[in-house]
Amino acid sequence: MDDNRHAGPPAEVSPHQAPGPEDRGNGVPGDGGPDSTSRPGRPDEASAKAAENASGKAEDEQANNGQHARVRDDGGPEPEAGPADVWDDGLIARRVTEATAAAAAEQSPAFEPRKPSAQTVTPLAYDGPLRSRLDALRELVGLSRTRLDGRALAEAGRVLDEAAARRKLSGQHTVVAIAGATGSGKSQLFNALAGVTISETGVRRPTTAAPIVCSWSDGAATLIDRLGIPGRLRRRPMHSPENDGQLRGLVLVDLPDHDSAAVEHREQVDRILRLVDAVIWVVDPEKYADAVLHERYLRPLAGHAEVMFVVLNQVDRLPGEAADQVLDDLRRLLDEDGVALGEYGEPGAIVLALSALTGDGVADLREALGEFVAERGAAARRIAADVDAAAVRLRPVYGTGRRAGLSEDAREEFADRLADAVGATAAGEAAERAWLRNANRACGTPWLRLWRWCQGRREPMTGRLPARPPAEEEATARQRVEQAVRTVADRASAGLPTPWAQAVREAAVRGSQGLSEALDDLAARAGLPPGRPPRPGWWPVAVLVQAAMTLLQIVGGLWLLGQIVGVMAPNLGVPVLLMVSGIVGGPLVEWSCRIAARGPARRYGLDAERRLREAAAGCGRARVLDPVAAELLRYREVREQYGRVTRAGATVR
């Protein structure tokens, strides 16, 4: 694979870039070493001596054609081309005519390297909207690193890195790459814009083996360093007031073929296309509809239309109105790719037709390119387009178009499920029964209380929650808890993108670990309070009345017994009346107290149920709902940042 052949003086080299062995002798300013090979436009003493020793015929022919001796990879000169090696394709990469070469030779003094002028490089500055979008994207990436795969955030991270790196460099220069397919004539267009043969053209494919850069003004060394282009491939355009003034600030890069058979060529194209501020796509009448160009580059870069030129080259090969027809078809393909066209004052890609060989239309491109560079806005528009592209790639992981979140109904349903699992309703009913039982004991007749006491001695007391439920009930309660957690996780993750829905489910599952045991402890602590239930204020009165009824029964009975024994005078009316009043009044007081106790017992049971429900809901909230809510809050934060990222508009101030 041959290296690029160049002509014209070399451009400035960054002070940070030390000339390596491969750069010594290549005319890099400041290297101070002798040239080991002949360089066009910079002949040194060794090359002059070699030229004197060469045959006069070869020397005259080389001078007339403006060519230089080819150099092999090992540093030795290649054999000169013989008659069989002379070629002229007549279409794509025609050689420069002798008249053109002579004119270039006459202008060779103008190609002498200009001394770098003392110039202060002004860094690029983004305006408020673009800075806000970059800050939002940075915050978005920071909030998402622990939730998303690194591959999903790789492009956004690259955009942030490139935006930060570009901001530190010159804002007075615009880096424009010329890209195209094999044989499209991009190197010829590169030479036409530079006004001098810098990049070699020919039928050999690929012709351009490495990117070549041409800078129209000083101060762009660090920008070129960022592209990774060595000093031996940096050149200056033809020095003319019109050319320098019109394209001042332009840094033009000639790229290898994007469809080259050499993999390293395609890799260089892809790498530099991610770093430049704008790109000129050069197509020819034969390959303007190439699927590789449209599917691999134009369609994915449709959002970068404002920093894109699409040039139909070699229109001199098209007869009559064929050029207009091909240009219209090219516009149609660009529209199908989603590339906005900059027509009728609308922002978008600039589409032109020209012939780099004849020069037809090159002036129009130079004028459009000059206006584009003079705006000093390409770098910010490129960064803004990169942010838009990153936002489009992140859309599946930040938005689904559906409303997401945990509603109050879902929270209440989760609390109810936990309350059922812990037996809150049963605990309330048991508390109510315990209160009624206590009321019956306090207000019942002594004979009935004695009978119930005997029954209680034979049977275990019921109505209180056991310290630990049986195994079957415990398993059932655990299943209810797991079902409640799954349900609330599904409700909370509904409508979320897949990564965030998974994060919500994982948070719910982590919180559910040990939830069943915690609910069992709560049931034991928050169930029925120890001791007897509280008594209402009317209980002492009822007890006294019940005691009076009992006393009447005892007095009446003793009175009758005394009459039977003969101790007391016979009088059945009073003792019978006393006994009947006690016998009838005791159950009546007990029945009245039972009716009066229903309300307090119900309130007591509801209070016990409420306490258990609140305890279960608090436990579930702390272990499950709060972690889920934290994930949802984080998602809302990143959604807000994503909304800021997707806002359009950015210019350079």
C-alpha positions in Angstrom: 0.0 0.0 0.0 1.6 3.3 -1.2 1.7 6.4 0.9 0.0 9.6 -0.2 2.0 11.8 -2.6 1.9 15.5 -1.7 2.8 18.8 -3.0 2.9 22.2 -1.5 4.5 23.5 1.7 3.9 21.8 5.0 1.7 23.4 7.6 2.6 24.3 11.2 3.3 21.6 13.7 1.9 21.8 17.2 4.5 22.7 19.8 3.3 19.7 21.8 4.1 17.3 19.0 7.7 16.4 18.8 8.9 15.3 15.4 9.5 11.6 15.3 11.9 9.7 13.2 9.4 9.4 10.4 9.0 13.2 10.4 12.7 14.1 10.2 13.7 15.3 6.8 10.1 15.8 5.7 10.2 19.6 5.9 8.6 19.9 9.2 9.4 23.4 10.5 11.7 23.5 13.4 13.1 19.9 13.0 16.5 21.1 12.0 17.5 17.8 10.5 18.5 17.1 6.9 16.0 15.7 4.5 16.5 12.1 3.6 14.0 12.2 0.7 13.0 14.8 -1.8 9.9 16.8 -0.9 8.0 18.8 -3.5 8.2 22.5 -3.0 11.0 22.2 -0.4 14.1 20.8 -2.2 17.1 20.6 0.1 20.8 20.4 -0.6 20.8 16.6 -0.9 17.9 16.6 -3.3 19.5 19.4 -5.4 22.7 17.4 -5.6 20.8 14.3 -6.6 18.9 16.3 -9.2 22.2 17.6 -10.7 23.5 14.0 -11.0 20.3 12.8 -12.6 19.9 12.7 -16.4 19.0 16.0 -17.9 16.1 14.5 -19.8 14.5 13.0 -16.7 15.1 16.2 -14.7 13.5 18.4 -17.4 10.5 16.1 -17.7 10.0 16.0 -13.9 10.2 19.7 -13.6 7.7 20.3 -16.4 5.2 17.9 -15.0 5.5 19.2 -11.4 6.1 15.7 -10.1 8.6 14.4 -7.6 10.5 11.2 -7.4 8.6 8.3 -5.9 10.0 6.8 -2.7 9.7 3.3 -1.6 8.7 2.2 1.9 12.3 1.4 2.6 13.4 4.9 1.7 15.0 4.2 -1.7 13.7 5.6 -4.9 11.3 3.6 -7.0 12.0 2.9 -10.6 10.9 5.6 -12.9 7.7 5.0 -14.8 8.2 3.8 -18.3 6.0 4.3 -21.3 3.8 1.4 -20.3 3.2 3.1 -16.9 1.8 6.3 -18.5 -1.9 6.4 -18.0 -4.9 8.6 -18.6 -8.3 7.4 -17.7 -10.0 10.4 -19.2 -12.9 10.3 -16.7 -12.2 10.2 -12.9 -8.7 11.1 -12.1 -7.1 12.7 -15.1 -3.5 14.0 -14.8 -2.8 17.7 -14.7 -2.1 19.0 -18.1 1.3 20.4 -18.9 -0.1 23.9 -19.0 -1.5 23.5 -15.5 1.8 22.1 -14.3 3.7 25.0 -15.8 1.3 27.5 -14.2 1.9 25.7 -10.9 5.6 25.8 -11.4 5.5 29.6 -12.1 3.5 30.1 -8.8 5.9 27.9 -6.8 7.4 30.9 -4.9 3.9 31.5 -3.5 4.0 28.1 -2.0 6.9 28.9 0.4 5.9 28.3 4.0 4.6 31.4 5.8 6.0 32.1 9.2 3.4 31.6 11.8 2.1 34.9 13.0 1.7 35.7 16.6 -1.9 34.8 17.1 -3.9 34.2 20.2 -6.0 31.1 19.9 -9.6 31.8 21.2 -11.1 28.6 22.7 -14.5 27.5 21.5 -17.4 28.8 23.7 -20.9 27.2 23.7 -24.0 29.3 24.3 -26.4 28.8 27.2 -28.8 26.3 25.6 -26.0 24.0 24.5 -24.2 24.2 27.8 -27.5 23.4 29.6 -28.0 20.4 27.3 -24.5 19.1 27.9 -24.8 19.6 31.7 -28.1 17.7 31.6 -26.5 14.9 29.5 -23.7 14.7 32.0 -26.2 14.5 34.9 -28.2 11.9 33.0 -25.2 9.7 32.6 -24.2 10.1 36.2 -27.7 9.1 37.5 -27.9 6.1 35.1 -24.5 4.5 35.5 -25.7 2.1 38.2 -28.9 1.3 36.4 -28.0 0.9 32.8 -25.5 -1.1 30.9 -22.3 0.7 30.1 -22.8 0.0 26.4 -26.1 2.0 26.5 -24.2 5.1 27.8 -21.1 4.7 25.7 -22.2 7.0 23.0 -23.4 9.7 25.4 -20.1 9.5 27.3 -18.2 9.8 24.0 -20.2 12.9 23.1 -19.5 14.5 26.4 -15.8 13.8 26.1 -15.6 15.1 22.5 -17.6 18.2 23.5 -15.2 18.9 26.4 -12.1 18.3 24.2 -13.4 20.5 21.3 -14.3 23.3 23.7 -10.7 23.6 24.8 -9.5 24.1 21.2 -9.7 27.0 18.7 -13.1 28.4 18.1 -11.9 30.5 15.1 -11.2 27.4 13.0 -13.6 25.0 11.4 -12.5 21.5 10.6 -14.1 20.1 7.4 -13.5 16.6 6.1 -13.8 15.6 2.4 -15.2 12.1 2.3 -16.2 9.9 -0.6 -16.1 6.6 -2.3 -13.3 5.2 -4.4 -13.0 7.2 -7.6 -15.3 10.0 -6.6 -12.7 12.6 -7.1 -12.5 13.9 -3.5 -8.7 14.4 -3.7 -9.0 16.3 -6.9 -11.6 18.5 -5.3 -9.3 18.9 -2.3 -6.5 20.1 -4.6 -8.9 22.4 -6.4 -10.0 24.1 -3.2 -6.3 24.4 -2.0 -5.3 25.8 -5.4 -2.3 23.5 -5.5 -1.7 19.7 -6.0 -1.4 18.4 -2.5 -3.2 15.1 -2.5 -2.2 12.6 -5.3 -4.9 11.6 -7.8 -4.8 8.6 -10.0 -6.5 5.4 -11.2 -4.6 3.3 -8.6 -7.1 2.3 -5.9 -6.9 3.2 -3.1 -5.1 6.4 -4.0 -5.4 8.3 -0.7 -3.8 6.0 2.0 -3.8 8.4 4.9 -5.7 11.6 5.8 -4.0 14.9 4.6 -4.8 18.2 6.1 -4.6 21.7 4.7 -5.0 24.8 7.0 -5.8 28.3 5.7 -4.6 30.1 8.8 -2.4 29.7 11.9 -3.5 28.5 15.3 -5.0 25.2 14.2 -2.2 22.9 15.3 -3.9 21.6 18.3 -7.0 20.8 16.3 -4.9 18.8 13.8 -3.2 17.1 16.7 -6.6 16.0 17.9 -7.2 14.3 14.5 -4.0 12.4 14.9 -2.5 13.6 11.6 1.3 13.7 11.7 3.3 16.8 10.7 4.5 15.3 7.4 0.9 15.2 6.2 0.1 18.9 7.0 0.1 21.4 4.2 -0.7 25.0 3.2 -2.9 26.1 0.4 -1.7 28.3 -2.5 -1.1 31.7 -1.1 -3.4 34.3 -2.6 -5.3 37.2 -0.9 -8.6 36.1 -2.3 -8.2 32.4 -1.3 -6.8 33.2 2.1 -9.5 35.8 2.9 -12.4 33.7 1.7 -11.5 30.5 3.5 -9.7 31.9 6.5 -10.2 29.6 9.5 -10.8 26.5 7.3 -9.0 23.3 8.2 -9.6 20.9 5.3 -9.0 17.2 5.6 -8.8 14.8 2.7 -9.9 11.3 3.9 -9.2 7.9 2.5 -12.0 6.1 0.6 -14.9 5.1 3.0 -15.4 2.0 0.9 -11.7 1.1 0.6 -10.7 -2.5 0.4 -8.1 -1.7 3.2 -9.8 -2.0 6.6 -7.4 0.5 8.2 -8.6 3.1 5.7 -12.2 2.7 6.7 -11.2 2.8 10.3 -9.5 6.1 9.8 -12.5 7.5 8.0 -14.9 6.5 10.8 -12.5 7.8 13.5 -12.0 11.3 11.9 -15.6 11.7 10.9 -16.5 11.6 14.7 -14.0 14.4 15.3 -14.5 17.0 12.5 -16.9 19.9 12.6 -18.4 19.3 9.2 -18.1 17.0 6.2 -18.2 17.3 2.5 -19.6 14.2 0.9 -18.3 13.8 -2.7 -20.3 11.5 -4.9 -20.0 10.8 -8.6 -22.6 10.0 -11.3 -21.8 6.3 -11.1 -21.9 5.7 -7.3 -24.1 8.5 -5.9 -26.8 5.9 -5.0 -24.3 3.5 -3.4 -26.0 1.6 -0.6 -22.9 1.7 1.6 -22.8 5.5 1.5 -26.5 5.9 2.3 -27.0 3.1 4.8 -23.7 3.4 6.7 -23.2 7.1 6.7 -25.9 9.5 5.3 -28.8 7.8 7.0 -27.3 7.5 10.5 -25.9 11.1 10.1 -29.2 12.6 8.9 -29.4 14.7 12.1 -26.1 16.3 11.1 -27.5 17.9 7.9 -26.6 21.4 9.0 -22.9 20.5 9.0 -23.0 18.6 5.8 -22.3 19.3 2.2 -23.2 16.8 -0.6 -21.3 17.5 -3.8 -22.0 15.8 -7.1 -18.6 15.7 -8.8 -17.6 14.9 -12.4 -20.7 16.5 -13.9 -18.5 17.1 -17.0 -19.0 13.5 -17.8 -22.8 14.0 -18.1 -24.2 15.3 -21.3 -27.0 17.9 -21.7 -29.5 17.9 -18.9 -28.3 14.6 -17.3 -26.5 16.5 -14.6 -29.7 18.2 -13.4 -31.5 14.8 -13.5 -28.8 13.1 -11.5 -28.8 16.0 -9.0 -32.5 15.8 -8.6 -32.3 12.0 -8.0 -29.6 12.7 -5.4 -31.8 15.1 -3.6 -34.6 12.5 -3.6 -32.3 9.9 -2.1 -31.2 12.3 0.6 -34.8 13.1 1.4 -35.5 9.4 1.8 -32.5 9.1 4.1 -34.0 11.8 6.3 -31.4 14.4 5.4 -32.9 17.9 5.5 -31.9 20.0 2.5 -30.8 23.6 3.0 -33.0 25.1 0.4 -35.3 28.1 0.4 -33.7 29.5 3.5 -34.2 26.3 5.5 -31.4 24.8 7.5 -29.9 21.7 6.1 -27.4 20.1 3.9 -26.0 22.1 1.0 -26.2 20.1 -2.3 -24.1 21.2 -5.2 -22.9 20.0 -8.6 -19.4 20.6 -9.9 -16.5 19.3 -11.8 -13.2 19.4 -9.9 -11.4 18.6 -13.2 -12.7 21.6 -15.2 -13.3 23.8 -12.2 -17.0 24.3 -13.1 -19.0 24.9 -9.8 -15.9 24.9 -7.6 -16.2 28.6 -7.0 -19.8 28.1 -5.8 -18.5 25.5 -3.3 -15.7 27.8 -2.2 -18.2 30.6 -1.7 -20.6 28.4 0.3 -17.8 27.0 2.3 -16.4 30.4 3.0 -19.8 31.6 4.4 -20.1 28.4 6.4 -16.6 28.9 8.0 -17.2 32.6 8.6 -20.2 31.9 10.8 -17.9 30.1 13.3 -20.9 28.0 14.3 -20.1 24.6 12.8 -18.4 23.1 15.9 -21.4 23.9 18.2 -23.9 22.7 15.6 -21.9 19.5 15.3 -21.9 19.0 19.1 -25.6 19.8 19.2 -26.3 17.2 16.5 -24.2 14.7 18.4 -26.3 15.3 21.5 -29.4 14.9 19.5 -28.2 11.6 18.1 -27.2 10.4 21.6 -30.7 11.4 22.9 -32.3 9.3 20.1 -30.2 6.3 21.0 -31.2 6.7 24.7 -34.9 7.1 24.0 -35.7 3.4 24.5 -34.2 3.4 28.0 -35.7 6.7 29.2 -39.2 6.9 27.7 -42.0 4.7 26.4 -44.7 7.3 25.9 -46.7 5.8 28.9 -47.3 7.3 32.3 -45.3 5.4 34.9 -45.4 5.5 38.7 -47.0 4.1 41.8 -50.6 5.3 42.4 -52.3 5.7 45.7 -54.7 2.8 44.8 -51.7 0.5 44.3 -50.3 1.6 47.7 -53.6 1.0 49.4 -54.0 -2.4 47.7 -50.5 -3.4 48.9 -51.3 -2.3 52.5 -54.6 -4.3 52.4 -52.8 -7.4 51.1 -50.2 -7.2 53.9 -53.0 -6.6 56.5 -54.8 -9.7 55.2 -51.5 -11.7 55.4 -50.9 -10.6 59.0 -54.5 -11.3 60.0 -55.5 -7.7 60.9 -59.2 -8.3 60.4 -59.2 -11.5 62.5 -57.2 -9.7 65.1 -59.9 -6.9 65.3 -62.7 -9.4 65.6 -60.8 -11.3 68.3 -60.3 -8.0 70.2 -64.0 -7.2 69.9 -64.9 -10.6 71.3 -62.4 -10.2 74.1 -64.0 -6.9 75.1 -67.5 -8.4 75.1 -66.4 -11.3 77.1 -64.8 -9.1 79.7 -68.0 -7.0 79.8 -70.0 -10.2 80.4 -67.7 -11.2 83.2 -67.9 -7.9 84.9 -71.7 -7.3 84.5 -73.0 -10.9 84.5 -74.8 -12.6 87.4 -72.6 -14.3 90.0 -74.1 -17.6 89.2 -73.5 -17.2 85.5 -69.9 -16.0 86.1 -69.3 -19.0 88.3 -70.5 -21.3 85.6 -68.4 -19.6 82.9 -65.4 -19.8 85.3 -65.8 -23.5 85.6 -66.1 -23.8 81.8 -62.9 -21.7 81.4 -61.0 -24.0 83.6 -61.9 -26.9 81.4 -61.2 -25.2 78.0 -58.4 -22.9 76.9 -59.3 -19.3 76.5 -60.1 -18.3 72.9 -60.2 -15.0 71.1 -56.5 -14.0 71.5 -53.9 -14.2 68.8 -51.5 -17.1 69.3 -47.8 -16.3 69.7 -46.9 -18.2 66.6 -49.4 -19.4 64.0 -49.5 -23.0 62.9 -47.2 -24.1 60.1 -49.9 -24.2 57.5 -51.2 -20.7 58.4 -47.6 -19.4 58.4 -47.0 -20.8 54.9 -50.2 -19.3 53.7 -49.3 -15.9 55.1 -45.9 -16.0 53.5 -47.4 -16.7 50.1 -49.8 -13.8 50.5 -46.8 -11.5 51.3 -44.9 -12.7 48.2 -48.0 -12.2 46.1 -48.5 -8.7 47.5 -44.9 -7.8 46.7 -45.1 -9.1 43.1 -48.3 -7.3 42.5 -47.0 -3.9 43.7 -43.8 -4.4 41.8 -45.7 -5.1 38.6 -47.9 -2.1 39.2 -45.0 0.2 39.8 -42.9 -0.9 36.8 -45.8 -0.8 34.4 -45.0 1.7 31.6 -41.3 2.0 32.5 -38.5 1.2 30.1 -37.0 -2.3 30.5 -33.9 -1.4 32.5 -35.8 0.8 35.0 -38.7 -1.7 35.3 -36.1 -4.3 36.2 -34.5 -2.0 38.7 -37.9 -1.4 40.4 -38.6 -5.2 40.6 -35.2 -5.9 42.0 -35.7 -3.2 44.7 -39.1 -4.7 45.6 -37.6 -8.2 45.8 -34.7 -7.0 48.0 -37.2 -5.3 50.4 -39.4 -8.4 50.6 -36.6 -10.5 52.1 -37.5 -11.0 55.8 -40.8 -9.2 55.4 -42.9 -12.2 56.5 -40.9 -12.6 59.7 -41.1 -8.9 60.4 -44.9 -9.0 60.0 -45.1 -11.9 62.4 -43.3 -9.9 65.1 -45.6 -7.0 64.5 -48.6 -9.2 64.8 -47.4 -10.4 68.2 -46.6 -6.8 69.4 -49.3 -4.8 67.8 -52.2 -7.3 68.3 -54.2 -7.4 71.5 -52.6 -5.4 74.3 -51.6 -7.4 77.4 -54.0 -7.6 80.3 -57.7 -7.0 80.2 -59.4 -4.5 77.8 -60.2 -1.1 79.3 -63.5 -0.6 81.0 -66.0 2.2 80.3 -67.2 4.6 83.0 -70.6 2.9 83.5 -69.2 -0.5 84.4 -69.0 0.3 88.2 -72.6 1.3 88.2 -73.6 -1.9 86.4 -71.5 -3.9 88.8 -73.2 -2.3 91.8 -76.6 -2.8 90.4 -75.8 -6.5 89.6 -74.5 -6.8 93.2 -77.8 -5.3 94.5 -79.7 -7.8 92.5 -77.7 -10.6 94.0 -78.1 -9.2 97.5 -81.9 -9.1 97.0 -81.8 -12.8 96.0 -79.8 -13.7 99.0 -81.9 -11.7 101.4 -85.1 -13.1 100.0 -83.8 -16.6 100.2 -82.6 -16.3 103.7 -85.9 -14.7 104.7 -87.8 -17.7 103.3 -85.3 -20.1 104.9 -85.9 -18.4 108.3 -89.6 -18.8 107.8 -89.3 -22.4 107.0 -87.1 -23.1 110.0 -89.5 -21.1 112.1 -87.1 -18.5 113.2 -89.1 -15.7 111.5 -92.8 -15.1 111.3 -94.5 -16.4 108.2 -94.7 -13.8 105.4 -94.2 -15.1 101.9 -94.9 -11.9 100.0 -91.9 -9.8 100.9 -89.2 -12.5 100.6 -90.7 -13.9 97.4 -90.8 -10.4 95.9 -87.2 -9.8 96.9 -86.0 -13.0 95.3 -88.0 -12.5 92.2 -86.6 -9.0 91.8 -83.1 -10.3 92.2 -83.6 -13.2 89.9 -85.2 -11.2 87.2 -83.1 -8.0 87.7 -79.7 -9.8 87.5 -80.2 -11.2 83.9 -81.9 -7.9 82.9 -78.8 -5.9 84.0 -76.5 -8.4 82.2 -78.5 -8.1 79.0 -78.5 -4.3 79.2 -74.8 -4.3 79.8 -74.2 -6.6 76.8 -76.2 -4.3 74.5 -74.4 -1.3 75.9 -71.0 -3.0 75.4 -71.5 -3.7 71.7 -70.4 -0.1 70.6 -67.3 0.1 72.8 -66.4 -3.5 71.8 -66.7 -2.7 68.1 -64.5 0.4 68.5 -62.0 -1.5 70.5 -61.8 -4.2 67.8 -61.5 -1.6 65.0 -58.8 0.1 66.9 -56.8 -3.1 67.3 -57.3 -3.8 63.6 -56.2 -0.3 62.7 -53.1 -0.6 64.8 -52.1 -3.8 63.1 -52.9 -2.5 59.7 -50.8 0.6 60.3 -48.0 -1.5 61.6 -48.1 -3.9 58.6 -48.3 -0.9 56.2 -45.4 0.8 57.9 -43.3 -2.3 57.7 -44.2 -2.8 54.0 -43.6 0.9 53.2 -40.2 0.9 54.8 -39.0 -2.4 53.3 -40.7 -2.3 49.8 -42.5 0.9 48.9 -39.7 3.3 49.9 -37.1 1.5 47.8 -39.5 1.3 44.9 -40.4 5.0 45.3 -36.7 5.8 45.3 -36.2 4.0 42.0 -39.2 5.8 40.6 -37.9 9.2 41.8 -34.5 8.5 40.2 -36.3 7.6 37.0 -38.3 10.9 37.2 -35.1 12.8 37.7 -33.4 11.2 34.7 -36.5 11.8 32.7 -36.3 15.4 33.6 -32.7 15.5 32.6 -33.5 13.7 29.4 -36.2 16.3 28.6 -33.5 19.0 28.9 -31.2 17.0 26.7 -33.7 16.7 23.9 -34.3 20.5 23.7 -33.0 21.9 20.4 -30.8 24.7 19.6 -27.1 25.6 20.2 -24.9 28.3 18.7 -21.5 29.7 19.4 -21.1 33.0 21.1 
